[in-house]
């Protein structure tokens, strides 16, 4: 709202909704996290509106509101598209929520919110071009230019996860099926579930991504091989964007960002595929961790 000094951010995830209120200096005035309704559009709207009311009461003022969410608002229709929370797709989400809140809101892809947060006061602070990558239940990315989200004409800038894995080997074709209907997407290979599925195909062992990392640390050779293959694929996928965007810094978010062995190995895995005589782009874990997306939503 015009003149509002407090910024309220909401991060609409598949299993939870996080909310935060920041003052003009970026200091947290209120925060909360609630379960996200699954498969229920009306309940999602009601939960978001109730969380705004709660946070404004705790912060002691009316806020301008920004929301980070999976997918994007189509410029052609004003409806949600490309959300892996599929009950949002095809819905007038922004208009419906503005009616409930009785004010305009800003909505961005959640990966773009991560990029904005890290560009303003995080691992990419001061950088002109920040590319933020999410490696978790899904795979996505967002771009911040001079601290502002780059959405693109069709609001799909940064939709890295639904491109094919670059330079696929013969044993990587056609690749695992992705929820988007294609095969061989980066997300299908490099998400946490993708890592677990690859380990299952190779070893017959049913382990979560976290368990595979733990097994690697305990010296399990099969887990070590799975992680090494994962890092090599991720290096190829990162280099593909580096060759186009040439960012000043790459920030990694999501659950897999908390694996230092992975981050430490990434520069060496990326460099051979970068079209340059040197690759010195910093690859850093997100400074704000799980809070980065919701902080970025507030900064919108």
C-alpha positions as CSV (number, residue, x, y, z in Angstrom):
1,X,0.0,0.0,0.0
2,X,1.3,3.5,-0.7
3,X,3.3,4.8,2.3
4,X,3.4,1.5,4.0
5,X,6.8,1.1,5.8
6,X,6.5,-2.5,6.9
7,X,7.1,-5.3,4.3
8,X,5.3,-8.6,4.7
9,X,6.6,-11.6,2.7
10,X,4.9,-15.0,2.3
11,X,6.6,-18.0,0.9
12,X,4.0,-20.5,-0.4
13,X,5.5,-23.9,-0.5
14,X,4.1,-27.3,-1.1
15,X,4.0,-28.3,2.5
16,X,4.3,-25.1,4.5
17,X,3.7,-21.3,4.2
18,X,6.3,-19.1,5.9
19,X,5.6,-15.5,6.7
20,X,7.8,-12.6,7.8
21,X,7.5,-8.9,8.4
22,X,10.6,-6.7,7.9
23,X,11.1,-3.1,8.8
24,X,12.8,-0.7,6.4
25,X,16.2,-1.7,7.7
26,X,15.5,-5.4,7.1
27,X,15.0,-6.2,10.8
28,X,12.4,-8.9,11.5
29,X,9.3,-7.6,13.3
30,X,7.3,-10.8,13.1
31,X,7.4,-14.3,11.6
32,X,5.4,-17.5,11.5
33,X,5.1,-20.8,9.7
34,X,1.9,-22.8,9.1
35,X,1.1,-25.9,7.2
36,X,0.1,-25.4,3.6
37,X,-3.3,-26.9,2.5
38,X,-2.7,-29.4,-0.3
39,X,-5.0,-29.8,-3.2
40,X,-7.4,-27.1,-2.0
41,X,-7.3,-23.7,-3.7
42,X,-9.9,-22.0,-1.5
43,X,-8.2,-23.2,1.7
44,X,-4.8,-21.9,0.4
45,X,-6.3,-18.4,-0.1
46,X,-7.9,-18.5,3.3
47,X,-4.7,-19.6,5.0
48,X,-2.7,-16.9,3.3
49,X,-5.2,-14.2,4.3
50,X,-5.3,-15.4,7.9
51,X,-1.5,-15.4,8.1
52,X,-1.3,-11.8,6.9
53,X,-3.8,-10.7,9.5
54,X,-1.9,-12.5,12.2
55,X,1.5,-11.1,11.2
56,X,0.2,-7.5,10.9
57,X,-1.3,-7.8,14.4
58,X,2.1,-9.0,15.8
59,X,4.1,-6.4,13.9
60,X,1.8,-3.6,14.9
61,X,1.1,-2.1,11.5
62,X,-0.4,-2.4,8.0
63,X,2.1,-3.9,5.5
64,X,2.7,-4.0,1.8
65,X,2.6,-7.7,0.8
66,X,4.9,-9.8,-1.5
67,X,4.4,-13.5,-2.2
68,X,6.9,-16.0,-3.5
69,X,5.3,-19.1,-5.0
70,X,6.0,-22.0,-7.3
71,X,5.2,-21.2,-10.9
72,X,4.3,-17.8,-12.3
73,X,1.5,-15.4,-13.2
74,X,0.9,-15.6,-16.9
75,X,1.1,-12.2,-18.6
76,X,-1.3,-13.5,-21.2
77,X,-4.2,-14.5,-18.9
78,X,-3.4,-13.3,-15.4
79,X,-3.7,-17.0,-14.2
80,X,-1.1,-19.1,-12.5
81,X,1.0,-21.4,-14.7
82,X,3.9,-23.9,-14.2
83,X,3.2,-24.5,-10.5
84,X,4.2,-27.9,-9.2
85,X,1.4,-27.2,-6.6
86,X,-0.9,-28.0,-9.5
87,X,-4.1,-26.9,-7.8
88,X,-3.0,-23.3,-8.3
89,X,-2.6,-23.6,-12.1
90,X,-5.2,-21.9,-14.2
91,X,-6.5,-19.9,-11.2
92,X,-6.8,-16.1,-10.8
93,X,-4.7,-16.3,-7.7
94,X,-3.5,-12.7,-7.6
95,X,-7.0,-11.2,-8.1
96,X,-8.6,-13.5,-5.6
97,X,-6.0,-12.8,-2.9
98,X,-6.1,-9.0,-3.5
99,X,-9.8,-9.2,-3.0
100,X,-9.4,-10.9,0.3
101,X,-6.7,-8.6,1.5
102,X,-8.3,-5.5,0.0
103,X,-4.9,-4.2,-1.4
104,X,-2.6,-4.8,-4.3
105,X,0.1,-7.5,-3.8
106,X,3.4,-8.4,-5.6
107,X,3.8,-12.0,-6.7
108,X,7.0,-13.6,-7.9
109,X,8.4,-17.1,-8.5
110,X,9.9,-18.4,-5.3
111,X,13.3,-18.9,-6.9
112,X,13.4,-15.2,-8.0
113,X,12.6,-14.3,-4.3
114,X,15.6,-16.3,-3.2
115,X,17.7,-14.4,-5.7
116,X,16.5,-11.0,-4.6
117,X,17.0,-11.9,-0.9
118,X,20.6,-13.1,-1.4
119,X,21.3,-10.1,-3.7
120,X,20.2,-7.5,-1.2
121,X,21.7,-8.7,2.0
122,X,22.8,-12.3,1.5
123,X,25.6,-14.3,-0.2
124,X,25.3,-12.2,-3.3
125,X,25.2,-8.8,-1.7
126,X,26.8,-6.1,-3.9
127,X,26.9,-8.3,-7.0
128,X,25.3,-7.0,-10.2
129,X,24.1,-10.4,-11.5
130,X,23.1,-13.1,-8.9
131,X,21.9,-16.5,-10.1
132,X,20.2,-18.4,-7.3
133,X,19.7,-22.1,-7.7
134,X,17.3,-24.2,-5.6
135,X,18.2,-27.9,-5.1
136,X,15.6,-29.5,-3.0
137,X,12.3,-31.4,-3.6
138,X,12.3,-29.6,-6.9
139,X,15.0,-27.8,-8.9
140,X,14.6,-24.2,-10.0
141,X,16.5,-21.0,-10.3
142,X,16.0,-17.2,-10.2
143,X,18.0,-14.2,-11.4
144,X,18.5,-10.9,-9.7
145,X,19.9,-7.9,-11.6
146,X,21.1,-5.1,-9.3
147,X,18.9,-6.5,-6.6
148,X,15.7,-6.8,-8.6
149,X,14.1,-9.9,-9.9
150,X,14.4,-10.7,-13.6
151,X,11.0,-12.2,-14.5
152,X,11.2,-12.1,-18.3
153,X,8.6,-11.4,-20.9
154,X,6.7,-14.6,-20.3
155,X,7.6,-14.8,-16.6
156,X,9.8,-17.9,-17.1
157,X,13.3,-16.4,-16.6
158,X,15.3,-18.8,-14.6
159,X,13.2,-21.9,-15.3
160,X,16.3,-24.0,-15.4
161,X,14.9,-27.2,-14.0
162,X,12.8,-28.0,-17.0
163,X,15.5,-27.9,-19.6
164,X,17.2,-31.2,-20.5
165,X,20.4,-32.3,-18.8
166,X,23.2,-30.9,-21.0
167,X,25.6,-33.2,-23.0
168,X,23.7,-36.4,-22.0
169,X,25.6,-39.7,-22.2
170,X,24.1,-42.6,-23.9
171,X,23.1,-44.1,-20.6
172,X,21.3,-40.9,-19.7
173,X,18.9,-41.0,-22.6
174,X,15.9,-40.5,-22.6
175,X,16.2,-39.8,-18.9
176,X,13.7,-40.2,-16.1
177,X,10.2,-38.9,-16.5
178,X,9.4,-35.5,-15.0
179,X,6.0,-34.3,-13.7
180,X,5.9,-31.7,-16.5
181,X,5.4,-34.5,-19.0
182,X,8.9,-34.6,-20.5
183,X,11.8,-36.9,-19.8
184,X,15.4,-36.0,-18.9
185,X,14.7,-32.7,-17.2
186,X,17.4,-31.3,-14.9
187,X,14.8,-31.4,-12.1
188,X,14.2,-35.2,-12.7
189,X,18.0,-35.8,-12.3
190,X,19.1,-33.3,-9.7
191,X,16.2,-32.8,-7.2
192,X,16.4,-34.7,-3.9
193,X,13.9,-37.3,-5.1
194,X,15.9,-37.5,-8.4
195,X,19.1,-38.2,-6.4
196,X,17.3,-41.0,-4.5
197,X,15.8,-42.5,-7.7
198,X,19.2,-42.5,-9.4
199,X,20.7,-44.3,-6.4
200,X,17.9,-46.9,-6.5
201,X,18.5,-47.5,-10.2
202,X,22.2,-48.0,-9.7
203,X,22.2,-50.0,-6.4
204,X,18.7,-51.3,-5.7
205,X,18.8,-49.4,-2.4
206,X,15.9,-47.3,-1.3
207,X,17.4,-44.3,0.5
208,X,16.5,-40.6,0.8
209,X,18.9,-38.0,-0.5
210,X,19.8,-37.2,3.1
211,X,20.5,-40.8,3.9
212,X,22.7,-41.1,0.8
213,X,24.8,-38.2,2.0
214,X,25.1,-39.7,5.4
215,X,26.2,-43.0,3.9
216,X,28.8,-41.3,1.8
217,X,30.3,-39.6,4.9
218,X,30.5,-43.0,6.5
219,X,32.6,-44.3,3.6
220,X,29.9,-46.3,1.7
221,X,31.3,-46.7,-1.8
222,X,27.9,-46.9,-3.6
223,X,26.8,-43.7,-1.9
224,X,30.1,-42.0,-2.8
225,X,29.7,-43.0,-6.4
226,X,26.1,-41.7,-6.5
227,X,27.1,-38.3,-5.1
228,X,30.1,-38.1,-7.5
229,X,27.8,-38.7,-10.5
230,X,25.3,-36.2,-9.1
231,X,28.0,-33.5,-8.8
232,X,29.3,-34.1,-12.3
233,X,25.8,-33.8,-13.7
234,X,25.2,-30.6,-11.7
235,X,28.4,-29.1,-13.0
236,X,27.3,-29.7,-16.6
237,X,23.9,-28.1,-15.8
238,X,25.4,-25.1,-14.1
239,X,27.9,-24.5,-16.9
240,X,25.1,-24.4,-19.5
241,X,23.7,-21.3,-17.8
242,X,27.1,-19.7,-17.0
243,X,27.8,-19.8,-20.7
244,X,24.6,-17.7,-21.3
245,X,24.3,-15.5,-18.3
246,X,27.9,-15.3,-16.9
247,X,26.7,-14.3,-13.4
248,X,28.9,-12.6,-10.8
249,X,27.9,-15.2,-8.2
250,X,26.0,-18.4,-8.0
251,X,24.0,-18.9,-4.8
252,X,22.8,-22.4,-3.9
253,X,19.6,-22.8,-1.8
254,X,17.4,-25.8,-0.9
255,X,18.2,-28.8,1.2
256,X,21.3,-29.9,-0.8
257,X,22.9,-26.5,-0.2
258,X,23.6,-27.8,3.3
259,X,26.1,-30.4,1.9
260,X,29.5,-28.7,2.0
261,X,31.2,-31.6,0.2
262,X,28.9,-30.9,-2.8
263,X,29.5,-27.2,-2.8
264,X,33.3,-27.6,-2.5
265,X,33.3,-30.0,-5.5
266,X,31.1,-27.9,-7.8
267,X,33.7,-25.4,-9.2
268,X,35.8,-28.3,-10.4
269,X,32.8,-30.0,-11.9
270,X,31.6,-26.9,-13.7
271,X,34.8,-25.5,-15.1
272,X,35.4,-28.1,-17.8
273,X,32.1,-27.1,-19.5
274,X,32.5,-23.3,-19.3
275,X,33.5,-21.6,-22.6
276,X,36.2,-19.5,-21.1
277,X,39.9,-19.7,-20.3
278,X,39.1,-19.6,-16.6
279,X,36.1,-20.2,-14.3
280,X,36.3,-18.2,-11.0
281,X,32.7,-17.5,-10.4
282,X,32.0,-17.9,-6.6
283,X,29.5,-20.7,-5.8
284,X,28.1,-20.1,-2.3
285,X,25.4,-21.5,0.0
286,X,22.6,-19.1,0.6
287,X,23.2,-16.9,3.7
288,X,19.6,-16.8,4.9
289,X,19.0,-20.6,4.4
290,X,15.3,-21.5,4.6
291,X,14.3,-17.9,5.4
292,X,15.8,-16.5,2.1
293,X,12.7,-17.1,0.0
294,X,10.3,-15.4,2.4
295,X,12.7,-12.5,3.0
296,X,12.9,-12.0,-0.8
297,X,9.1,-12.0,-1.0
298,X,9.1,-9.2,1.6
299,X,11.7,-7.2,-0.4
300,X,9.5,-7.3,-3.5
